[in-house]
Amino acid sequence: MNEQEPSFPQARTCTFCGSPNIVEELIVKASVDHEMVGLVYRTIGFLTSTEPLFADLCSDCGTISRFFVRNTDRNWKTR
Ligand SMILES: [Zn+2]
């Protein structure tokens, strides 16, 4: 068996413990004010909006295996 099997991109395993029990697309929120955490992008002029951030969680050890946004086609605001 080769360790680098490219065949099943959906079958994720935890990068820390190797568990296949990954809960996907959890919504990331700030605990204090219950606002969503996300990446800021420019809309029109000086207006900005936030692309929600999602996380995949290993339900065995609690490791967050990835953060991601659904829509990457944004005018991302940097410093
Ligand atoms: Zn794990």
PDB file of the backbone (N, CA, C, O) and the ligand in Angstrom, with CONECT records:
HET     ZN  A 101       1
ATOM      1  N   MET A   1       0.830  -1.205   0.000  1.00  0.00           N
ATOM      2  CA  MET A   1       0.000   0.000   0.000  1.00  0.00           C
ATOM      3  C   MET A   1       0.867   1.258   0.000  1.00  0.00           C
ATOM      4  O   MET A   1       1.774   1.409   0.818  1.00  0.00           O
ATOM      5  N   ASN A   2       0.574   2.124  -0.904  1.00  0.00           N
ATOM      6  CA  ASN A   2       1.272   3.408  -0.936  1.00  0.00           C
ATOM      7  C   ASN A   2       0.553   4.381  -0.001  1.00  0.00           C
ATOM      8  O   ASN A   2      -0.674   4.470  -0.005  1.00  0.00           O
ATOM      9  N   GLU A   3       1.320   5.094   0.785  1.00  0.00           N
ATOM     10  CA  GLU A   3       0.700   6.033   1.726  1.00  0.00           C
ATOM     11  C   GLU A   3       0.028   7.206   1.010  1.00  0.00           C
ATOM     12  O   GLU A   3      -0.935   7.780   1.519  1.00  0.00           O
ATOM     13  N   GLN A   4       0.535   7.554  -0.160  1.00  0.00           N
ATOM     14  CA  GLN A   4      -0.006   8.714  -0.865  1.00  0.00           C
ATOM     15  C   GLN A   4      -1.000   8.256  -1.909  1.00  0.00           C
ATOM     16  O   GLN A   4      -0.688   8.198  -3.099  1.00  0.00           O
ATOM     17  N   GLU A   5      -2.197   7.930  -1.458  1.00  0.00           N
ATOM     18  CA  GLU A   5      -3.243   7.545  -2.385  1.00  0.00           C
ATOM     19  C   GLU A   5      -3.996   8.794  -2.842  1.00  0.00           C
ATOM     20  O   GLU A   5      -4.608   9.478  -2.022  1.00  0.00           O
ATOM     21  N   PRO A   6      -3.959   9.093  -4.124  1.00  0.00           N
ATOM     22  CA  PRO A   6      -4.620  10.321  -4.597  1.00  0.00           C
ATOM     23  C   PRO A   6      -6.082  10.113  -4.936  1.00  0.00           C
ATOM     24  O   PRO A   6      -6.721  11.039  -5.437  1.00  0.00           O
ATOM     25  N   SER A   7      -6.642   8.935  -4.685  1.00  0.00           N
ATOM     26  CA  SER A   7      -7.905   8.576  -5.299  1.00  0.00           C
ATOM     27  C   SER A   7      -9.126   9.234  -4.663  1.00  0.00           C
ATOM     28  O   SER A   7     -10.030   9.639  -5.394  1.00  0.00           O
ATOM     29  N   PHE A   8      -9.197   9.360  -3.340  1.00  0.00           N
ATOM     30  CA  PHE A   8     -10.424   9.817  -2.699  1.00  0.00           C
ATOM     31  C   PHE A   8     -10.202  11.136  -1.948  1.00  0.00           C
ATOM     32  O   PHE A   8      -9.868  11.123  -0.763  1.00  0.00           O
ATOM     33  N   PRO A   9     -10.382  12.258  -2.620  1.00  0.00           N
ATOM     34  CA  PRO A   9     -10.167  13.538  -1.945  1.00  0.00           C
ATOM     35  C   PRO A   9     -11.214  13.815  -0.868  1.00  0.00           C
ATOM     36  O   PRO A   9     -10.943  14.594   0.046  1.00  0.00           O
ATOM     37  N   GLN A  10     -12.404  13.204  -0.942  1.00  0.00           N
ATOM     38  CA  GLN A  10     -13.434  13.463   0.070  1.00  0.00           C
ATOM     39  C   GLN A  10     -13.147  12.712   1.370  1.00  0.00           C
ATOM     40  O   GLN A  10     -13.537  13.167   2.446  1.00  0.00           O
ATOM     41  N   ALA A  11     -12.474  11.577   1.282  1.00  0.00           N
ATOM     42  CA  ALA A  11     -12.225  10.760   2.464  1.00  0.00           C
ATOM     43  C   ALA A  11     -11.056  11.348   3.246  1.00  0.00           C
ATOM     44  O   ALA A  11      -9.917  10.900   3.118  1.00  0.00           O
ATOM     45  N   ARG A  12     -11.360  12.372   4.068  1.00  0.00           N
ATOM     46  CA  ARG A  12     -10.303  13.051   4.793  1.00  0.00           C
ATOM     47  C   ARG A  12     -10.024  12.320   6.100  1.00  0.00           C
ATOM     48  O   ARG A  12     -10.901  11.698   6.699  1.00  0.00           O
ATOM     49  N   THR A  13      -8.810  12.419   6.501  1.00  0.00           N
ATOM     50  CA  THR A  13      -8.431  11.913   7.814  1.00  0.00           C
ATOM     51  C   THR A  13      -7.741  13.024   8.574  1.00  0.00           C
ATOM     52  O   THR A  13      -7.202  13.957   7.979  1.00  0.00           O
ATOM     53  N   CYS A  14      -7.760  12.917   9.890  1.00  0.00           N
ATOM     54  CA  CYS A  14      -7.145  13.909  10.744  1.00  0.00           C
ATOM     55  C   CYS A  14      -5.635  13.914  10.538  1.00  0.00           C
ATOM     56  O   CYS A  14      -4.999  12.860  10.527  1.00  0.00           O
ATOM     57  N   THR A  15      -5.066  15.110  10.373  1.00  0.00           N
ATOM     58  CA  THR A  15      -3.626  15.209  10.158  1.00  0.00           C
ATOM     59  C   THR A  15      -2.856  14.925  11.438  1.00  0.00           C
ATOM     60  O   THR A  15      -1.653  14.669  11.386  1.00  0.00           O
ATOM     61  N   PHE A  16      -3.524  14.966  12.586  1.00  0.00           N
ATOM     62  CA  PHE A  16      -2.843  14.772  13.864  1.00  0.00           C
ATOM     63  C   PHE A  16      -2.925  13.327  14.337  1.00  0.00           C
ATOM     64  O   PHE A  16      -1.905  12.732  14.684  1.00  0.00           O
ATOM     65  N   CYS A  17      -4.146  12.749  14.353  1.00  0.00           N
ATOM     66  CA  CYS A  17      -4.312  11.405  14.904  1.00  0.00           C
ATOM     67  C   CYS A  17      -4.679  10.374  13.849  1.00  0.00           C
ATOM     68  O   CYS A  17      -4.713   9.179  14.141  1.00  0.00           O
ATOM     69  N   GLY A  18      -4.958  10.821  12.614  1.00  0.00           N
ATOM     70  CA  GLY A  18      -5.277   9.877  11.551  1.00  0.00           C
ATOM     71  C   GLY A  18      -6.704   9.383  11.555  1.00  0.00           C
ATOM     72  O   GLY A  18      -7.052   8.512  10.758  1.00  0.00           O
ATOM     73  N   SER A  19      -7.537   9.908  12.424  1.00  0.00           N
ATOM     74  CA  SER A  19      -8.921   9.455  12.507  1.00  0.00           C
ATOM     75  C   SER A  19      -9.702   9.866  11.263  1.00  0.00           C
ATOM     76  O   SER A  19      -9.503  10.969  10.755  1.00  0.00           O
ATOM     77  N   PRO A  20     -10.581   9.010  10.764  1.00  0.00           N
ATOM     78  CA  PRO A  20     -11.435   9.385   9.628  1.00  0.00           C
ATOM     79  C   PRO A  20     -12.691  10.122  10.064  1.00  0.00           C
ATOM     80  O   PRO A  20     -13.495  10.502   9.212  1.00  0.00           O
ATOM     81  N   ASN A  21     -12.886  10.335  11.341  1.00  0.00           N
ATOM     82  CA  ASN A  21     -14.120  10.958  11.831  1.00  0.00           C
ATOM     83  C   ASN A  21     -14.005  12.479  11.787  1.00  0.00           C
ATOM     84  O   ASN A  21     -13.825  13.135  12.813  1.00  0.00           O
ATOM     85  N   ILE A  22     -14.114  13.023  10.572  1.00  0.00           N
ATOM     86  CA  ILE A  22     -13.996  14.464  10.374  1.00  0.00           C
ATOM     87  C   ILE A  22     -15.384  15.051  10.174  1.00  0.00           C
ATOM     88  O   ILE A  22     -16.122  14.619   9.289  1.00  0.00           O
ATOM     89  N   VAL A  23     -15.738  16.028  10.990  1.00  0.00           N
ATOM     90  CA  VAL A  23     -16.994  16.752  10.826  1.00  0.00           C
ATOM     91  C   VAL A  23     -16.688  17.979   9.976  1.00  0.00           C
ATOM     92  O   VAL A  23     -15.856  18.806  10.349  1.00  0.00           O
ATOM     93  N   GLU A  24     -17.359  18.096   8.834  1.00  0.00           N
ATOM     94  CA  GLU A  24     -16.967  19.118   7.871  1.00  0.00           C
ATOM     95  C   GLU A  24     -17.887  20.324   7.893  1.00  0.00           C
ATOM     96  O   GLU A  24     -19.049  20.240   8.289  1.00  0.00           O
ATOM     97  N   GLU A  25     -17.330  21.465   7.450  1.00  0.00           N
ATOM     98  CA  GLU A  25     -18.048  22.716   7.217  1.00  0.00           C
ATOM     99  C   GLU A  25     -18.761  23.232   8.459  1.00  0.00           C
ATOM    100  O   GLU A  25     -19.926  23.624   8.396  1.00  0.00           O
ATOM    101  N   LEU A  26     -18.059  23.231   9.586  1.00  0.00           N
ATOM    102  CA  LEU A  26     -18.598  23.849  10.787  1.00  0.00           C
ATOM    103  C   LEU A  26     -18.480  25.352  10.662  1.00  0.00           C
ATOM    104  O   LEU A  26     -17.481  25.864  10.157  1.00  0.00           O
ATOM    105  N   ILE A  27     -19.503  26.063  11.124  1.00  0.00           N
ATOM    106  CA  ILE A  27     -19.489  27.520  11.069  1.00  0.00           C
ATOM    107  C   ILE A  27     -18.627  28.052  12.206  1.00  0.00           C
ATOM    108  O   ILE A  27     -18.765  27.625  13.352  1.00  0.00           O
ATOM    109  N   VAL A  28     -17.738  28.986  11.884  1.00  0.00           N
ATOM    110  CA  VAL A  28     -16.834  29.557  12.870  1.00  0.00           C
ATOM    111  C   VAL A  28     -17.418  30.873  13.365  1.00  0.00           C
ATOM    112  O   VAL A  28     -17.654  31.787  12.574  1.00  0.00           O
ATOM    113  N   LYS A  29     -17.654  30.974  14.676  1.00  0.00           N
ATOM    114  CA  LYS A  29     -18.203  32.202  15.237  1.00  0.00           C
ATOM    115  C   LYS A  29     -17.332  32.704  16.368  1.00  0.00           C
ATOM    116  O   LYS A  29     -16.658  31.932  17.051  1.00  0.00           O
ATOM    117  N   ALA A  30     -17.360  34.013  16.551  1.00  0.00           N
ATOM    118  CA  ALA A  30     -16.700  34.590  17.709  1.00  0.00           C
ATOM    119  C   ALA A  30     -17.546  34.309  18.941  1.00  0.00           C
ATOM    120  O   ALA A  30     -18.765  34.479  18.905  1.00  0.00           O
ATOM    121  N   SER A  31     -16.920  33.884  20.024  1.00  0.00           N
ATOM    122  CA  SER A  31     -17.687  33.450  21.192  1.00  0.00           C
ATOM    123  C   SER A  31     -18.249  34.627  21.979  1.00  0.00           C
ATOM    124  O   SER A  31     -19.245  34.460  22.683  1.00  0.00           O
ATOM    125  N   VAL A  32     -17.656  35.798  21.889  1.00  0.00           N
ATOM    126  CA  VAL A  32     -18.064  36.917  22.720  1.00  0.00           C
ATOM    127  C   VAL A  32     -19.333  37.572  22.208  1.00  0.00           C
ATOM    128  O   VAL A  32     -20.312  37.692  22.945  1.00  0.00           O
ATOM    129  N   ASP A  33     -19.325  37.996  20.958  1.00  0.00           N
ATOM    130  CA  ASP A  33     -20.462  38.755  20.441  1.00  0.00           C
ATOM    131  C   ASP A  33     -21.292  37.944  19.451  1.00  0.00           C
ATOM    132  O   ASP A  33     -22.186  38.496  18.809  1.00  0.00           O
ATOM    133  N   HIS A  34     -21.020  36.653  19.314  1.00  0.00           N
ATOM    134  CA  HIS A  34     -21.804  35.758  18.465  1.00  0.00           C
ATOM    135  C   HIS A  34     -21.778  36.174  17.003  1.00  0.00           C
ATOM    136  O   HIS A  34     -22.684  35.835  16.241  1.00  0.00           O
ATOM    137  N   GLU A  35     -20.762  36.895  16.616  1.00  0.00           N
ATOM    138  CA  GLU A  35     -20.633  37.241  15.209  1.00  0.00           C
ATOM    139  C   GLU A  35     -19.819  36.184  14.494  1.00  0.00           C
ATOM    140  O   GLU A  35     -18.943  35.538  15.070  1.00  0.00           O
ATOM    141  N   MET A  36     -20.139  36.028  13.211  1.00  0.00           N
ATOM    142  CA  MET A  36     -19.359  35.093  12.423  1.00  0.00           C
ATOM    143  C   MET A  36     -17.951  35.611  12.194  1.00  0.00           C
ATOM    144  O   MET A  36     -17.730  36.813  12.045  1.00  0.00           O
ATOM    145  N   VAL A  37     -17.017  34.699  12.169  1.00  0.00           N
ATOM    146  CA  VAL A  37     -15.645  35.040  11.834  1.00  0.00           C
ATOM    147  C   VAL A  37     -15.446  34.757  10.348  1.00  0.00           C
ATOM    148  O   VAL A  37     -15.879  33.722   9.842  1.00  0.00           O
ATOM    149  N   GLY A  38     -14.796  35.675   9.663  1.00  0.00           N
ATOM    150  CA  GLY A  38     -14.613  35.451   8.237  1.00  0.00           C
ATOM    151  C   GLY A  38     -13.523  36.318   7.662  1.00  0.00           C
ATOM    152  O   GLY A  38     -12.855  37.062   8.380  1.00  0.00           O
ATOM    153  N   LEU A  39     -13.350  36.216   6.364  1.00  0.00           N
ATOM    154  CA  LEU A  39     -12.352  37.005   5.661  1.00  0.00           C
ATOM    155  C   LEU A  39     -13.034  38.209   5.023  1.00  0.00           C
ATOM    156  O   LEU A  39     -14.099  38.086   4.417  1.00  0.00           O
ATOM    157  N   VAL A  40     -12.410  39.366   5.165  1.00  0.00           N
ATOM    158  CA  VAL A  40     -13.009  40.615   4.700  1.00  0.00           C
ATOM    159  C   VAL A  40     -12.658  40.836   3.232  1.00  0.00           C
ATOM    160  O   VAL A  40     -11.524  40.629   2.802  1.00  0.00           O
ATOM    161  N   TYR A  41     -13.673  41.266   2.476  1.00  0.00           N
ATOM    162  CA  TYR A  41     -13.428  41.614   1.078  1.00  0.00           C
ATOM    163  C   TYR A  41     -14.139  42.899   0.734  1.00  0.00           C
ATOM    164  O   TYR A  41     -15.104  43.285   1.392  1.00  0.00           O
ATOM    165  N   ARG A  42     -13.648  43.572  -0.321  1.00  0.00           N
ATOM    166  CA  ARG A  42     -14.239  44.834  -0.758  1.00  0.00           C
ATOM    167  C   ARG A  42     -15.424  44.563  -1.662  1.00  0.00           C
ATOM    168  O   ARG A  42     -15.394  43.662  -2.500  1.00  0.00           O
ATOM    169  N   THR A  43     -16.468  45.356  -1.480  1.00  0.00           N
ATOM    170  CA  THR A  43     -17.616  45.233  -2.374  1.00  0.00           C
ATOM    171  C   THR A  43     -17.630  46.407  -3.337  1.00  0.00           C
ATOM    172  O   THR A  43     -17.110  46.299  -4.447  1.00  0.00           O
ATOM    173  N   ILE A  44     -18.226  47.546  -2.925  1.00  0.00           N
ATOM    174  CA  ILE A  44     -18.267  48.736  -3.773  1.00  0.00           C
ATOM    175  C   ILE A  44     -17.617  49.881  -3.023  1.00  0.00           C
ATOM    176  O   ILE A  44     -17.947  50.131  -1.864  1.00  0.00           O
ATOM    177  N   GLY A  45     -16.701  50.573  -3.666  1.00  0.00           N
ATOM    178  CA  GLY A  45     -16.050  51.705  -3.025  1.00  0.00           C
ATOM    179  C   GLY A  45     -15.311  51.282  -1.771  1.00  0.00           C
ATOM    180  O   GLY A  45     -14.446  50.406  -1.813  1.00  0.00           O
ATOM    181  N   PHE A  46     -15.658  51.913  -0.645  1.00  0.00           N
ATOM    182  CA  PHE A  46     -14.995  51.591   0.613  1.00  0.00           C
ATOM    183  C   PHE A  46     -15.760  50.539   1.413  1.00  0.00           C
ATOM    184  O   PHE A  46     -15.333  50.149   2.500  1.00  0.00           O
ATOM    185  N   LEU A  47     -16.870  50.089   0.884  1.00  0.00           N
ATOM    186  CA  LEU A  47     -17.670  49.114   1.619  1.00  0.00           C
ATOM    187  C   LEU A  47     -16.985  47.749   1.614  1.00  0.00           C
ATOM    188  O   LEU A  47     -16.357  47.346   0.636  1.00  0.00           O
ATOM    189  N   THR A  48     -17.127  47.065   2.728  1.00  0.00           N
ATOM    190  CA  THR A  48     -16.575  45.723   2.813  1.00  0.00           C
ATOM    191  C   THR A  48     -17.642  44.769   3.324  1.00  0.00           C
ATOM    192  O   THR A  48     -18.630  45.183   3.931  1.00  0.00           O
ATOM    193  N   SER A  49     -17.430  43.524   3.074  1.00  0.00           N
ATOM    194  CA  SER A  49     -18.285  42.485   3.615  1.00  0.00           C
ATOM    195  C   SER A  49     -17.386  41.337   4.095  1.00  0.00           C
ATOM    196  O   SER A  49     -16.164  41.389   3.954  1.00  0.00           O
ATOM    197  N   THR A  50     -18.006  40.316   4.654  1.00  0.00           N
ATOM    198  CA  THR A  50     -17.222  39.233   5.222  1.00  0.00           C
ATOM    199  C   THR A  50     -17.662  37.900   4.632  1.00  0.00           C
ATOM    200  O   THR A  50     -18.846  37.562   4.633  1.00  0.00           O
ATOM    201  N   GLU A  51     -16.704  37.163   4.138  1.00  0.00           N
ATOM    202  CA  GLU A  51     -16.967  35.806   3.644  1.00  0.00           C
ATOM    203  C   GLU A  51     -16.850  34.843   4.824  1.00  0.00           C
ATOM    204  O   GLU A  51     -15.793  34.756   5.448  1.00  0.00           O
ATOM    205  N   PRO A  52     -17.934  34.113   5.138  1.00  0.00           N
ATOM    206  CA  PRO A  52     -17.908  33.253   6.327  1.00  0.00           C
ATOM    207  C   PRO A  52     -16.810  32.192   6.259  1.00  0.00           C
ATOM    208  O   PRO A  52     -16.497  31.645   5.201  1.00  0.00           O
ATOM    209  N   LEU A  53     -16.251  31.933   7.419  1.00  0.00           N
ATOM    210  CA  LEU A  53     -15.169  30.968   7.536  1.00  0.00           C
ATOM    211  C   LEU A  53     -15.740  29.653   8.063  1.00  0.00           C
ATOM    212  O   LEU A  53     -16.521  29.636   9.014  1.00  0.00           O
ATOM    213  N   PHE A  54     -15.344  28.573   7.438  1.00  0.00           N
ATOM    214  CA  PHE A  54     -15.779  27.247   7.866  1.00  0.00           C
ATOM    215  C   PHE A  54     -14.573  26.437   8.331  1.00  0.00           C
ATOM    216  O   PHE A  54     -13.432  26.740   7.981  1.00  0.00           O
ATOM    217  N   ALA A  55     -14.843  25.413   9.117  1.00  0.00           N
ATOM    218  CA  ALA A  55     -13.772  24.581   9.640  1.00  0.00           C
ATOM    219  C   ALA A  55     -14.170  23.117   9.574  1.00  0.00           C
ATOM    220  O   ALA A  55     -15.345  22.769   9.688  1.00  0.00           O
ATOM    221  N   ASP A  56     -13.171  22.271   9.387  1.00  0.00           N
ATOM    222  CA  ASP A  56     -13.360  20.828   9.511  1.00  0.00           C
ATOM    223  C   ASP A  56     -12.743  20.385  10.822  1.00  0.00           C
ATOM    224  O   ASP A  56     -11.610  20.746  11.140  1.00  0.00           O
ATOM    225  N   LEU A  57     -13.498  19.597  11.586  1.00  0.00           N
ATOM    226  CA  LEU A  57     -13.069  19.217  12.929  1.00  0.00           C
ATOM    227  C   LEU A  57     -12.939  17.705  13.043  1.00  0.00           C
ATOM    228  O   LEU A  57     -13.806  16.963  12.581  1.00  0.00           O
ATOM    229  N   CYS A  58     -11.846  17.248  13.663  1.00  0.00           N
ATOM    230  CA  CYS A  58     -11.706  15.840  14.012  1.00  0.00           C
ATOM    231  C   CYS A  58     -12.499  15.609  15.294  1.00  0.00           C
ATOM    232  O   CYS A  58     -12.213  16.212  16.328  1.00  0.00           O
ATOM    233  N   SER A  59     -13.496  14.729  15.217  1.00  0.00           N
ATOM    234  CA  SER A  59     -14.349  14.512  16.386  1.00  0.00           C
ATOM    235  C   SER A  59     -13.692  13.598  17.409  1.00  0.00           C
ATOM    236  O   SER A  59     -14.256  13.373  18.479  1.00  0.00           O
ATOM    237  N   ASP A  60     -12.518  13.071  17.106  1.00  0.00           N
ATOM    238  CA  ASP A  60     -11.825  12.220  18.075  1.00  0.00           C
ATOM    239  C   ASP A  60     -10.844  12.992  18.938  1.00  0.00           C
ATOM    240  O   ASP A  60     -10.819  12.816  20.156  1.00  0.00           O
ATOM    241  N   CYS A  61     -10.026  13.855  18.317  1.00  0.00           N
ATOM    242  CA  CYS A  61      -9.007  14.550  19.110  1.00  0.00           C
ATOM    243  C   CYS A  61      -9.232  16.054  19.161  1.00  0.00           C
ATOM    244  O   CYS A  61      -8.543  16.745  19.911  1.00  0.00           O
ATOM    245  N   GLY A  62     -10.182  16.583  18.383  1.00  0.00           N
ATOM    246  CA  GLY A  62     -10.489  18.004  18.440  1.00  0.00           C
ATOM    247  C   GLY A  62      -9.614  18.879  17.578  1.00  0.00           C
ATOM    248  O   GLY A  62      -9.687  20.104  17.674  1.00  0.00           O
ATOM    249  N   THR A  63      -8.788  18.285  16.735  1.00  0.00           N
ATOM    250  CA  THR A  63      -7.946  19.087  15.858  1.00  0.00           C
ATOM    251  C   THR A  63      -8.769  19.678  14.723  1.00  0.00           C
ATOM    252  O   THR A  63      -9.563  18.978  14.095  1.00  0.00           O
ATOM    253  N   ILE A  64      -8.577  20.989  14.455  1.00  0.00           N
ATOM    254  CA  ILE A  64      -9.164  21.610  13.277  1.00  0.00           C
ATOM    255  C   ILE A  64      -8.258  21.301  12.107  1.00  0.00           C
ATOM    256  O   ILE A  64      -7.104  21.729  12.075  1.00  0.00           O
ATOM    257  N   SER A  65      -8.781  20.555  11.139  1.00  0.00           N
ATOM    258  CA  SER A  65      -7.908  20.121  10.048  1.00  0.00           C
ATOM    259  C   SER A  65      -7.798  21.165   8.952  1.00  0.00           C
ATOM    260  O   SER A  65      -6.803  21.190   8.227  1.00  0.00           O
ATOM    261  N   ARG A  66      -8.800  22.029   8.813  1.00  0.00           N
ATOM    262  CA  ARG A  66      -8.641  23.096   7.831  1.00  0.00           C
ATOM    263  C   ARG A  66      -9.663  24.195   8.083  1.00  0.00           C
ATOM    264  O   ARG A  66     -10.745  23.961   8.622  1.00  0.00           O
ATOM    265  N   PHE A  67      -9.287  25.393   7.679  1.00  0.00           N
ATOM    266  CA  PHE A  67     -10.199  26.521   7.587  1.00  0.00           C
ATOM    267  C   PHE A  67     -10.384  26.847   6.122  1.00  0.00           C
ATOM    268  O   PHE A  67      -9.442  26.752   5.336  1.00  0.00           O
ATOM    269  N   PHE A  68     -11.603  27.232   5.748  1.00  0.00           N
ATOM    270  CA  PHE A  68     -11.804  27.551   4.347  1.00  0.00           C
ATOM    271  C   PHE A  68     -13.044  28.416   4.178  1.00  0.00           C
ATOM    272  O   PHE A  68     -13.906  28.472   5.054  1.00  0.00           O
ATOM    273  N   VAL A  69     -13.118  29.091   3.031  1.00  0.00           N
ATOM    274  CA  VAL A  69     -14.309  29.823   2.634  1.00  0.00           C
ATOM    275  C   VAL A  69     -14.879  29.151   1.399  1.00  0.00           C
ATOM    276  O   VAL A  69     -14.157  28.486   0.656  1.00  0.00           O
ATOM    277  N   ARG A  70     -16.183  29.329   1.179  1.00  0.00           N
ATOM    278  CA  ARG A  70     -16.813  28.682   0.028  1.00  0.00           C
ATOM    279  C   ARG A  70     -16.528  29.438  -1.267  1.00  0.00           C
ATOM    280  O   ARG A  70     -16.266  28.832  -2.306  1.00  0.00           O
ATOM    281  N   ASN A  71     -16.581  30.779  -1.191  1.00  0.00           N
ATOM    282  CA  ASN A  71     -16.406  31.588  -2.387  1.00  0.00           C
ATOM    283  C   ASN A  71     -15.036  32.246  -2.345  1.00  0.00           C
ATOM    284  O   ASN A  71     -14.790  33.110  -1.503  1.00  0.00           O
ATOM    285  N   THR A  72     -14.147  31.852  -3.237  1.00  0.00           N
ATOM    286  CA  THR A  72     -12.798  32.428  -3.258  1.00  0.00           C
ATOM    287  C   THR A  72     -12.683  33.566  -4.265  1.00  0.00           C
ATOM    288  O   THR A  72     -11.632  34.199  -4.361  1.00  0.00           O
ATOM    289  N   ASP A  73     -13.757  33.837  -5.021  1.00  0.00           N
ATOM    290  CA  ASP A  73     -13.716  34.861  -6.058  1.00  0.00           C
ATOM    291  C   ASP A  73     -14.126  36.205  -5.466  1.00  0.00           C
ATOM    292  O   ASP A  73     -15.186  36.738  -5.793  1.00  0.00           O
ATOM    293  N   ARG A  74     -13.286  36.743  -4.599  1.00  0.00           N
ATOM    294  CA  ARG A  74     -13.571  38.007  -3.923  1.00  0.00           C
ATOM    295  C   ARG A  74     -12.395  38.960  -4.092  1.00  0.00           C
ATOM    296  O   ARG A  74     -11.265  38.561  -4.369  1.00  0.00           O
ATOM    297  N   ASN A  75     -12.714  40.238  -3.912  1.00  0.00           N
ATOM    298  CA  ASN A  75     -11.667  41.254  -3.902  1.00  0.00           C
ATOM    299  C   ASN A  75     -11.163  41.380  -2.462  1.00  0.00           C
ATOM    300  O   ASN A  75     -11.551  42.304  -1.748  1.00  0.00           O
ATOM    301  N   TRP A  76     -10.321  40.475  -2.044  1.00  0.00           N
ATOM    302  CA  TRP A  76      -9.914  40.360  -0.652  1.00  0.00           C
ATOM    303  C   TRP A  76      -9.220  41.616  -0.163  1.00  0.00           C
ATOM    304  O   TRP A  76      -8.386  42.202  -0.853  1.00  0.00           O
ATOM    305  N   LYS A  77      -9.583  42.009   1.036  1.00  0.00           N
ATOM    306  CA  LYS A  77      -8.967  43.182   1.646  1.00  0.00           C
ATOM    307  C   LYS A  77      -7.755  42.722   2.449  1.00  0.00           C
ATOM    308  O   LYS A  77      -7.860  41.869   3.331  1.00  0.00           O
ATOM    309  N   THR A  78      -6.634  43.289   2.133  1.00  0.00           N
ATOM    310  CA  THR A  78      -5.405  43.008   2.884  1.00  0.00           C
ATOM    311  C   THR A  78      -5.060  44.260   3.689  1.00  0.00           C
ATOM    312  O   THR A  78      -5.810  45.235   3.669  1.00  0.00           O
ATOM    313  N   ARG A  79      -3.959  44.238   4.376  1.00  0.00           N
ATOM    314  CA  ARG A  79      -3.583  45.403   5.156  1.00  0.00           C
ATOM    315  C   ARG A  79      -3.394  46.593   4.242  1.00  0.00           C
ATOM    316  O   ARG A  79      -3.073  47.686   4.709  1.00  0.00           O
TER     317      ARG A  79
HETATM  318 ZN    ZN A 101      -7.724  13.754  15.241  1.00  0.00          ZN2+
END
